[in-house]
Amino acid sequence: MSLTAYRTLGRSGLVVSPLALGAMTFGMARWGMGEADARAVFNAYVDLGGNFLDTADVYSGGLSEQMLGKFIAERGLRDQMVIATKSGFAAGNQLHSGGNGSRHIYTALEGSLRRLGTDHVDLYWIHVWDGVTPAEELLQTMASLVRAGKIRYWGLSNSPAWYVAQLVTLAKAHGLSAPIALQYFYSLANRDIEDEHVPLAVASGLGVVSWGPLASGLLTGKYDRATVEAAGSRAGGLPPDAAAADQQRSDDDKRLDGANPFGDTLFTEQNWAVLDVLRRVAAEAGQTPARMALAWVMGRRAVASTLMGVSRVAQVHDNVAALDLVIGPEHQMALDTVSGQNPRMLYTLFTPGVRQYSTFGGNRVAGQLD
């Protein structure tokens, strides 16, 4: 398997690589890459046959889009690439500098097109639900952009399942361009979308693109519990007489002070247990934890593509190697079990095989959407 094992994104004709190149690290001074390193990562990805590029208007204040557009133009690859960008998070302090209202989306898209150096994007993501824009307004806005040729397809990220379902239903009822994909945090460290979003994706023909499959490095084995807890004890800052000692800290240790966009929210008891099992099964399989974690999420139901968040060329090759990894049944069971989440009370009523005795006399019935 390789990056050229293309697949369609959901129930659409948009053909993408199984691993997408996430460009959030492009131009990010604190934990990303400068232009030279970003270009090397881009070239490595496309040389391996990758065609799916993902960025956003707020990444590095627009610098990510600029870099990506420049790299594509340098190699004359516009017709070969699937360019995806996003809007929704505030790009400034003005009232309409963010959100999902028509006024902002039109302005944001024009800015993205200018920075990317193109007249259209292949996939336009609503980056986050703003909590106020009616589904009807958002649908009309996106459908009008499709009609105008500014975007070819669109999808949603970080939005409630009920809101996505509204959009899909309204689009079908009115014959308008519907979303084709969902982009959410999905990994061994967090399986929240399995409650509502994955079943919705299957039922509605939406392709899932997982972001954060390695949980900001947690699932690569980059962190260990003792180091993280020691770093946490320094959270209040070092006293003056410890400044010299701080200079002796390793680069990896210093990265704990802010390089992780999740902060310390992923450092939970369950995730330390996940990491322990991941390290064990990866060693038994002769693989790296990162490859094993990627292979796990790429094999999940409805996942069409997975974002690679890399900062070195070597990481591109390591991530792509995960495409050839087949997780054995025992290892699959171990990872599924340790990463499983106790269902919220209400969801026990919906879980196949758990409560079916109340509807089918205790018998397991396989539905067409299983």
Secondary structure, DSSP 8 states (H G I E B T S, - for coil): --TT--EESSSSS-EE-SEEEE-TTBT-TTTSB-HHHHHHHHHHHHHTT--EEE--TTGGGGHHHHHHHHHHHHTT-GGG-EEEEEE-S-SSSSTTSSSSSHHHHHHHHHHHHHHHT-S-EEEEEE-S--SSS-HHHHHHHHHHHHHTTSEEEEEEES--HHHHHHHHHHHHHHT-----EEEEE-BTTB-GGGTTHHHHHHHHT-EEEEE-TTGGGGGGT---HHHHHHHHTTTT---GGGHHHHTTS-HHHHHTTT--TTTTTT--HHHHHHHHHHHHHHHHHT--HHHHHHHHHHTSTTEEEEEE--SSHHHHHHHHHGGG----HHHHHHHHHHH-----GGGGGTSTTTSTHHHHTT-----TT-
